[in-house]
C-alpha cells in the first residue's frame, strides 16, 4: 500500500510546487515572445503552439535548475533555456531546402568581401551586383534566408564562444554604443559596425531587439511592408556577423 506523507515535509513540498507554478505563469509571456519571434521566420506550416509548448519545457528546466548564487536573473537564465529548447526541437526536423542554406552562406560571403574591398558597409545594390543578380532577386533571397540558421542570425562565434549581438543594441540614437565609454574591445567592434549601418537597419534592430516589438508592429511604425522589415532585420544581423568574424578573428593572436 502506498504511504502518504503528512506534516512539515508535505507542506514544504506543496509550497515548492506552488512557487514553481507561480514562476511558470509569471514567465509565460517571455516564452510566447521568444516563440513568436522564432515563428516569424519559419514556414507557415510550423504551428506557433508547438514552439510555445517546447519553450515551456525549457522554462520549467530553467526554474528547476536556477541558482540565485550565480548572480544571474532568472529571466536572463530562462531566456537561454527557452530559446535552446525551441531550437533543439527545430533541429530535429530540417525544413529548410539545401538551396536556401546555400543562399545564406553566399550572401554572408558577398558582404564579407565587399566590407574588405570597400572599407565600409556595402549598399544593397552593391551586394546584389556582387552576387550578379538583380536587386529584386537579392531581396527575395533575404526573405528566404529568414528561415535558415535561426540561432546564427543572432549569435556569432568569438573565441569559441557564442556571443549574443542583442546586448549591444541600445534604445535610442543618443545612447548608441559608439557614443558611450568603451566597456570592452568586442563591444567597440560591434559598436563601429552598428554605427556604419544604414539608418533603416539600425532602426529595425533597435525596435526589434530593445523595444521588443514584433516585425508586424515595426512595419506599422516604419510604414513599410512586413516582408521588407524582415529583409532589413536579416541583412542587418548578417552585417554584424560578417563584421565581427572579419575584425575579431583578424586581431593579433586570433585564429583565422
PyMOL commands that set and color helices and strands:
alter all, ss='L'
color gray80, all
select helices_A, chain A and resi 8-39+48-65+68-70+74-91+98-118+124-131+135-145+150-153+166-168+173-175+177-179+185-195+199-210+215-222+226-249
alter helices_A, ss='H'
color red, helices_A
select strands_A, chain A and resi 155-158+161-164
alter strands_A, ss='S'
color yellow, strands_A
deselect
rebuild
show_as cartoon
